[in-house]
Amino acid sequence: MAFEIYTPRRGGGKTATRAKKVPVVRLSKTSLVLNKWAREALGSSTIELAYDADTKTIRIAPNGSIPLKKTKVFAKGFFNAFGIKMNGSFPVEVKDGYLFAKIS
């Protein structure tokens, strides 16, 4: 029998490991939520959304016309326009000030 060691992600003093600080986008039925690190990488309070159906990738660009309300963007129209039905959290790749989230 092989034992696996449990290491808590939060708390637990100095020995506990913390989760890596990576940008993440979370999609729900009506909104797109950026975590703290994704917002810092973007550096803007307004965004532009684009979608590539071939690679199933969402591009988030700074200085667009869509307001970022604290952490959330109301994106129901965007999801409906491109037929995006996916929910969940997705890691973000940062390139040249743009955020790319592959949602496949």
Backbone bond lengths (Angstrom), bond angles and torsions (degrees), N, CA, C in turn:
res aa  C-N    CA-C-N  psi(-1)  N-CA   C-N-CA  omega(-1)  CA-C   N-CA-C  phi
1 M - - - 1.446 - - 1.532 107.96 -
2 A 1.334 116.68 131.04 1.463 121.72 179.67 1.517 109.52 -104.37
3 F 1.314 115.58 131.84 1.452 121.14 178.79 1.519 109.84 -97.18
4 E 1.334 115.21 139.91 1.449 120.98 174.05 1.526 107.68 -110.86
5 I 1.316 116.54 136.63 1.457 121.68 -177.49 1.514 109.92 -85.37
6 Y 1.312 115.61 132.76 1.462 121.46 176.48 1.519 108.39 -91.37
7 T 1.326 116.64 128.69 1.456 122.29 175.45 1.522 107.76 -123.36
8 P 1.335 118.28 115.11 1.460 119.95 -178.21 1.520 111.30 -65.42
9 R 1.329 115.98 148.01 1.464 121.31 -178.65 1.519 111.95 -82.33
10 R 1.308 117.65 -29.26 1.461 121.06 -179.14 1.517 109.66 -129.08
11 G 1.313 115.03 153.31 1.453 119.77 178.12 1.516 110.74 69.37
12 G 1.293 116.64 -162.56 1.445 120.44 174.44 1.520 115.03 80.21
13 G 1.313 118.62 8.62 1.456 120.22 176.56 1.511 113.75 81.16
14 K 1.335 115.70 -156.21 1.463 121.68 -173.28 1.513 113.61 -72.50
15 T 1.310 118.39 -23.72 1.462 120.46 -175.26 1.523 113.14 -82.22
16 A 1.319 116.99 -14.25 1.470 119.76 -177.97 1.527 110.30 -72.86
17 T 1.312 115.48 139.19 1.459 119.48 176.87 1.520 108.84 -90.18
18 R 1.303 115.88 146.35 1.460 120.22 179.36 1.511 109.44 -103.30
19 A 1.310 114.55 153.31 1.461 120.05 177.52 1.526 108.69 -66.77
20 K 1.320 115.77 144.75 1.455 120.01 178.48 1.522 109.64 -65.57
21 K 1.306 114.98 145.96 1.460 120.79 -179.36 1.520 108.47 -88.95
22 V 1.320 115.03 89.42 1.460 120.70 -179.22 1.522 109.80 -118.11
23 P 1.328 116.78 146.03 1.464 119.23 176.85 1.527 111.08 -68.69
24 V 1.319 115.19 137.12 1.470 121.87 -178.37 1.527 109.18 -138.35
25 V 1.320 115.32 142.89 1.463 122.40 173.27 1.523 107.31 -114.44
26 R 1.329 116.13 132.23 1.459 120.80 177.37 1.518 108.67 -113.59
27 L 1.316 115.81 128.79 1.462 121.18 178.84 1.519 109.48 -105.96
28 S 1.323 115.35 134.45 1.461 120.44 172.09 1.524 106.97 -120.71
29 K 1.302 116.47 -168.66 1.457 120.35 -177.61 1.528 112.33 -64.06
30 T 1.332 116.94 -35.81 1.464 120.13 -174.32 1.525 115.17 -123.93
31 S 1.337 117.99 -6.80 1.460 118.08 -174.21 1.523 112.77 -141.13
32 L 1.309 114.01 162.93 1.454 123.70 176.59 1.526 105.50 -120.79
33 V 1.324 117.28 125.64 1.456 122.00 -175.18 1.527 109.20 -117.23
34 L 1.327 116.05 129.16 1.462 122.11 177.75 1.524 108.65 -102.16
35 N 1.342 117.10 134.35 1.453 118.50 176.26 1.529 109.40 -78.06
36 K 1.316 116.64 176.87 1.464 122.69 -174.81 1.525 111.85 -56.78
37 W 1.311 117.41 -42.99 1.462 121.12 -175.57 1.526 111.51 -73.47
38 A 1.312 117.59 -31.49 1.456 120.61 175.54 1.525 110.13 -69.26
39 R 1.340 117.70 -40.57 1.461 121.09 177.74 1.524 111.28 -64.91
40 E 1.336 116.79 -40.17 1.465 120.38 178.32 1.523 110.95 -65.37
41 A 1.321 117.83 -39.42 1.465 121.15 178.92 1.521 110.96 -67.12
42 L 1.318 116.87 -32.87 1.461 121.57 -179.76 1.526 111.53 -75.79
43 G 1.330 116.46 -47.67 1.450 121.82 175.53 1.522 115.39 67.73
44 S 1.307 118.37 32.57 1.462 121.20 -179.67 1.526 109.64 -147.53
45 S 1.338 116.23 151.99 1.470 119.71 178.15 1.526 111.74 -96.64
46 T 1.325 116.66 -1.75 1.462 120.87 173.18 1.525 108.26 -129.42
47 I 1.331 115.83 147.00 1.460 119.66 -175.89 1.523 111.56 -133.36
48 E 1.314 114.26 168.88 1.463 122.86 173.14 1.523 106.36 -126.56
49 L 1.328 117.21 133.15 1.451 122.08 179.70 1.521 110.47 -107.33
50 A 1.323 116.17 140.09 1.464 121.90 175.65 1.524 107.41 -143.25
51 Y 1.335 116.56 155.60 1.461 121.30 -176.93 1.516 110.24 -136.38
52 D 1.322 116.26 134.59 1.461 122.84 174.41 1.524 107.16 -108.80
53 A 1.330 117.31 108.07 1.464 121.95 -175.38 1.527 112.20 -69.62
54 D 1.339 117.94 -28.72 1.462 120.47 -179.36 1.528 111.85 -66.06
55 T 1.323 116.61 -44.31 1.465 120.36 -178.75 1.523 112.83 -99.73
56 K 1.343 116.75 -2.69 1.464 123.29 -177.03 1.530 110.55 53.07
57 T 1.323 114.60 54.23 1.454 121.90 -178.12 1.521 110.13 -122.56
58 I 1.340 115.01 133.00 1.456 121.52 174.31 1.521 107.79 -97.35
59 R 1.351 116.16 130.73 1.458 120.56 175.29 1.517 108.13 -107.43
60 I 1.325 115.87 129.62 1.457 121.89 177.99 1.524 106.71 -115.41
61 A 1.328 116.18 117.72 1.460 122.10 -178.17 1.525 109.91 -111.10
62 P 1.332 117.42 147.03 1.466 119.86 178.12 1.529 111.16 -76.77
63 N 1.330 114.77 164.22 1.464 123.54 172.77 1.523 113.90 59.42
64 G 1.325 115.75 44.46 1.458 120.69 176.36 1.517 110.67 -98.46
65 S 1.318 116.43 -154.81 1.462 120.81 -178.13 1.526 113.37 -107.39
66 I 1.322 117.78 -2.11 1.461 121.53 -178.77 1.527 108.99 -96.31
67 P 1.348 117.93 120.61 1.468 119.46 -178.49 1.527 112.12 -73.45
68 L 1.316 116.06 141.53 1.461 123.28 175.98 1.525 106.59 -97.04
69 K 1.321 117.11 110.66 1.461 122.71 -179.69 1.523 108.95 -88.50
70 K 1.319 116.98 98.09 1.468 124.47 -174.98 1.528 109.63 55.53
71 T 1.317 118.19 -88.29 1.464 121.07 -178.94 1.519 112.57 -117.69
72 K 1.329 116.93 -8.34 1.461 121.37 -167.67 1.516 112.72 -115.31
73 V 1.319 114.64 146.67 1.462 122.62 171.61 1.521 106.86 -122.77
74 F 1.315 117.06 127.57 1.455 119.98 177.00 1.527 107.43 -77.96
75 A 1.318 116.87 108.64 1.461 121.83 -168.88 1.521 113.71 -122.41
76 K 1.308 118.21 23.30 1.465 120.60 -178.54 1.526 111.08 -59.91
77 G 1.318 117.63 -41.75 1.464 121.24 177.99 1.520 112.02 -63.63
78 F 1.323 116.65 -40.22 1.469 121.76 176.92 1.527 110.30 -62.26
79 F 1.342 116.63 -47.28 1.470 120.93 179.39 1.525 110.97 -61.12
80 N 1.337 117.33 -43.36 1.462 121.03 -179.74 1.527 111.81 -67.25
81 A 1.324 117.39 -38.63 1.459 121.38 -178.00 1.529 111.85 -63.01
82 F 1.322 117.00 -34.48 1.463 120.75 -177.48 1.526 113.51 -108.61
83 G 1.333 117.70 4.25 1.461 121.46 177.90 1.520 113.68 66.96
84 I 1.317 117.06 34.66 1.472 121.77 179.90 1.516 108.53 -83.77
85 K 1.329 116.47 117.59 1.463 122.18 -179.85 1.525 112.11 -113.12
86 M 1.317 117.43 -1.20 1.464 123.43 -174.32 1.531 110.56 -73.16
87 N 1.329 116.96 136.72 1.460 124.04 173.66 1.518 108.40 -121.72
88 G 1.322 116.75 154.46 1.450 120.73 176.50 1.515 112.13 129.05
89 S 1.334 115.84 -175.37 1.461 123.02 179.91 1.513 110.05 -103.51
90 F 1.333 114.96 139.10 1.455 120.64 -177.03 1.524 109.68 -134.86
91 P 1.329 118.23 136.39 1.464 120.62 177.81 1.525 110.04 -68.12
92 V 1.307 115.25 152.26 1.462 122.03 -176.48 1.519 109.47 -115.50
93 E 1.315 115.41 137.39 1.459 121.87 173.65 1.528 106.93 -103.06
94 V 1.328 116.42 131.26 1.459 121.62 -178.99 1.519 108.81 -103.06
95 K 1.346 116.29 123.63 1.468 122.00 178.15 1.518 108.79 -138.91
96 D 1.312 116.69 120.17 1.465 123.15 174.61 1.528 113.03 52.38
97 G 1.322 117.64 39.61 1.457 121.32 178.52 1.519 114.80 83.96
98 Y 1.325 117.58 -2.63 1.462 122.29 178.15 1.520 108.83 -103.20
99 L 1.325 116.02 150.57 1.462 121.97 175.51 1.529 108.35 -108.13
100 F 1.318 116.74 134.01 1.461 122.52 178.98 1.524 108.33 -122.88
101 A 1.336 116.60 123.07 1.462 121.89 178.75 1.525 108.59 -120.35
102 K 1.328 116.34 114.78 1.460 121.27 176.82 1.515 107.28 -84.81
103 I 1.336 117.53 120.71 1.469 121.26 -171.47 1.517 112.99 -108.76
104 S 1.310 118.33 23.35 1.470 119.54 -179.34 1.502 111.43 -84.92
